[in-house]
Amino acid sequence: MIERGVPSADNRLLIINGSAYVEKYKPSYQTRDVFTIWGILQLLRLYPGKVPDLDLLFYTGDNTVIMKRHYNGLNATSPQPLFHYCREAVALDIVFPDWTFWGWAEVNIMPWEQMLRAIKKRRERIKWEDREPYAFWKGNPTFAADRVDFLKCNLSDKNDWNVRLYKQDWNKEVQKVSIILDWKINAPIEGVTWSASEKYILACDSMTLMVKPIYYGFFSRSMVPMQHFWKIGRENKCRDLKFAAQAIGRAGSKYMEEMLSTRNVYDYMFHLLNEYSKLLKFKPTIAPNARRVCAETMACSNKGLWKEFMVQLMVISPSDKLPCAF
């Protein structure tokens, strides 16, 4: 079953006796694969000897891959397991934390733990009442029809829906997360699939107007509409964007701080990998083309922000507590 999934995967990860081995099939966009693997290496350092032997495949792109429709019917085969950053109702991808939890150096976004502290410090300097009284969004609409349609809600000579939407050119500027703290309301919308920026927006105390998502990450399934965010319909986006509430903004931030701690991210990974291991019907062995990876050499082989983020996030000693109860 694992071998059938290789054409869909970017890399293969094996954990044998607590050591990690990676076989690379395809290049990933930027350093998504590097920081995903880095996160798993830190999990092994946090809970040494507790992560079982594993053989799993990763896809680091945007679109979901394992579609339910391909596995229907009397003669259908079992779907191959593929770990990915998001999922939708019609897909079977296994949802795993995305690489940005350990840093997105290409756009100057710090690892999640450091980013969350910076957002919290900055938002305490700006009272909610003093922020810009509009719904704000900035991003790249190039590859997403929903974002192109979303731009129609912008200020015009005919309508003012109380929103300010801006295009971002990734070739000319990097993401400036701090700008979202200047606005009372933020309105995230999916790009090609899920949005990795969602957690930063939800953490900034602004009211989050979430255009009804199709895709979800590993944590978003536990979020509650009207408690952590206000859900915006796809058919009446402009009209729905008129509504807002300060309490929901604070509830969303509280959720990000308490539920999406780095420790909880690791515990999700731990339980996911353990449950996955129970389904394996073979003993994982080191693939011929897989190379061993370890945290020390991985950090030393990188430079600049990449190395800085890795050093910041390196687990120094094993945890003195067990993972949270499943």
N, C-alpha and C positions, 0 to 999 in steps of 0.2 A: 504493500500500500504506500509506503514512504517513497519508493522508487517511482511510482506513477505520478507523484506530485512534483518531481524534480523539474520538469519543463515549466512549471508555474512559479518556481521559487527563484530568489536571487542568491540565497546562500543556505547552507545546511549547518546546523549547530549540533554538536554531540557533546554530551557531558558524561565522562567516564571516570568513575572513582574520584569525583570532585574536581576534575580538570576539564577545561573546555577546549574543543577543537572545532575549527570552522573550515568548511569547504565552500569556496566562492564560485558561483555559476555565472553571475551577471553583475555589471557595475550598478551600484545604487546611486540615486540622485544625491549630490553633495556627500555628506558623511552620515547619512541616515543609518547605514549598516554599522558603521564604526561605533556610534554612540548607543545603538541598541545592544550590541555585543558588550560594550563597556558596562551597561546597566546590569547585564546578566553576570558579568565577572564580579561586580560589587555584591550581587545577591549571594554568590558563592562564598565571598569573604564574610558576609554578614551572618550566614547560616552554614558554616563549614560542616561538611559531612551529612547535611540534612536534605540536600537536593539529590534526588535519585538519578541513576543513569538515564540519559535521554537521547533521542534521535529525532530532531524536528526540523522542519523547513520554514524559512522566513521569506515573505515578500515585503519589500519596502516601498512599493509604489503607492499610488493613491486609490485607484479603482479596485473594487472588490473582485475576487477571482473565482472562488468556488461557488457557483450558482446552483441553487436548488433544482432548477429545471433540468439540469443535465443528469440528475440522479433519480428521475421519476420513471415509473413503468416496471413491468415484470422482470425485464432483463437488465435492469440498471445495476451498475456496480456501486460499491460503497464510496462515498466521497473521500478524497485524500485529505488528510489534515494539513492545513497551511496557516501559519501564524501571520497576523497582519495587524495594522493599526486601527482598522475600523471594520464595520459590518453594516449590513442593511437587512431588512426583513426577508429579502429573496436570496440571501447569500448564506454561506456556511463557514466563512473565514473565522478563525479563532482569534478573538480580540486580545491584543497585547499592548501595553503602554508604548506610546510613540517615543522616538529618539529625543524629542525636545525636553523630556524630563531630566536629561543629562546634559543639555545645552544645545543651542543652535548657533554655532559660531559664525556661520556664513552670513547671518543677519544680525549678529551682535546681541543675541538673546542669551542671557545667563541660564545656568541650570535652574530648574524649577524652584528648589528650596531657596536659593539666593534671589531669584526673581520675585518670589512671593514676599520675602522680607523687604525688598526694595519697593515693591508696590505698596505694601502696608505702611512703610515709613513715609512715602510720598503722599499717600491719600490722607494721612493724618494732618498734613500741612494745608490741605485744601478742603474747606467745609463744603458739604454737599450743596448747601444753599447758594454758595458762591460760584458754582460751576456753570458752564454754558448750558442754557435751558433748551437744548435740542438733543435729538437722537443722532448719534455719530457713528459713521462707519468709514473705514479706509482700507482699501485692498485692491487686488488685481482682478478685474472682471473678465480678462481675456479668454479664459478657458471655461467659463461657467455661465450658461444661459440665464440662470436664476439671478446672478449678480448683475448682468446686463439689464435685465428687467427691473431689478431693484433700483438701479440708478434713475429710473423714471420718476421715483418718489422724491427726487431732489428738488430744491428750491427752483422755481421757474417764474416767469412773468404771469402765469395763470394760477399756480397753486403754491401754497406754503404748508407742507405737511409737518412742519416743525422738525425736519431732519436735515442733516448736512452730510452729504456723501461725497467721498473723494477717491479718485483713482490713484493707485500707487504703482510706480514704475520700479520694479525690483532691480533693474539694471542701473538706476541712478541713485537710489536711496535704500537704506536698510530700514527694517521695521523699528519704529520708535514706540515701544509699548507705553511709555510714560504719557504719551499724548491722550490716551483714553481716559486718563484721570482728570482731564480738564472738562469733561462733559458729565451732565447729570444722568444721561441715558446713553447706552451703547447698544448697537443692533447688529450682532454677528449673523452672518449668513454663510452657508456652505460654499466651498469653492468647487473643485472637481468632484470631491466627495466631502469627507468630514473636514472640520477646521481645527488645526492644531492650536490656533490662537484663542479658542473658546475659553480655556481655563484662565488666561490672563485677563480677559474681559470680565469674566464672572468674579474675579478676585478684587476688582477695583472699587467696589461699593456703589457703582453706578447701577441704575435700573437696567436690567438686560432684557431687551426685546428680541426674543429668539424666533427668527423665521423658521417655521416648522421644519425640523431636520428630517432627512431621509436616512442619513448615516449616523452611526453612533460610535463613540470610543468606549473604552472599558469602564469609565466612571460615570458616563452621562446617563446610563440606564437607571441609576438610583436617584437622579434629580427629579424634583416634582414641579410641574408647571403651576404657576400662581403662588408658589412658595419660594423657589429659587430663581425663577425667571418668568417673564410673561410671554406666552406663546403667540406668535403672529401667524395668521393664515396666509397661505401662498396666493390665494385669489384676491385678497383685499389688503395687500401689504401696506399701501400708502395710508389708507384710512386707519388701520389697526395701529400704526406707528404713533398715532396721536395720544395713546394711553400710556400712563407711567405711574410708579409708586416707589417712594424711598425705602420702605420697609423690605420690599423684595430685593432691592439692591444690596442691602445689608445682609439679608439671609443668604444670598448667593455668595457673598464674600466669606461669610462664616463657614459655609459648606466647603469652599476651597481650602480654607485654613485648617479646618478640623478633620475633614474626611479625606482630603487629597494630600495629606502629609507624605513626605518621601518614604517614611517608614510604612505607611499603608500601601503605597505603590509597590514596594518590595514584597509586602505580605500578599498582595494580590498575585504578583508574579509567582511567589512561592507556592501558593495553593493551586494556581492554574497549572504549573508545571508538574506538581505532584499528582493532580487528578489526571492529567494527560498521560503520565507515566503508567498509571494503572491500566490504561487501555492498550498499551503496547503488548503485542503477543510474541515478542522476540527480545533477545538480549542485545542492546546496542553495542556496536563495535566501532572502532576508529576507521573511517572511510580512507581508502588509499591516498586520496588527494587532499585530505584535511590536514590543516596545520594547527599545532597547539597555540593557543593565545593565553596570555596572562596579563594581569593588570599592570605590573611594573614595566614590562617591556613595551606594552601598548602605550603607556603614558610617555615613556622616554622617546618613542619613535615619532611622536607628534610635536608640533611647535605652535607658538602663538596662543591664540584663544583656545584652540583645541586642547593643547596640553594644560593650559590654565584651568579649564573646566574639569578636566579629568582629575587633576591634582586636588581641586576643591572638593570633589565628590568621592574621592577614594575612601573606602571603608577601612579604617585603621585597625580595628579589632573586632572580633566576633561579637554578636549581640549577647547580652547577659539575660535576655528575655526570649521566650519562645514566640514564634509567629502568632498573630491573633487567631482566635478560634474560627474555624471554617463554618 
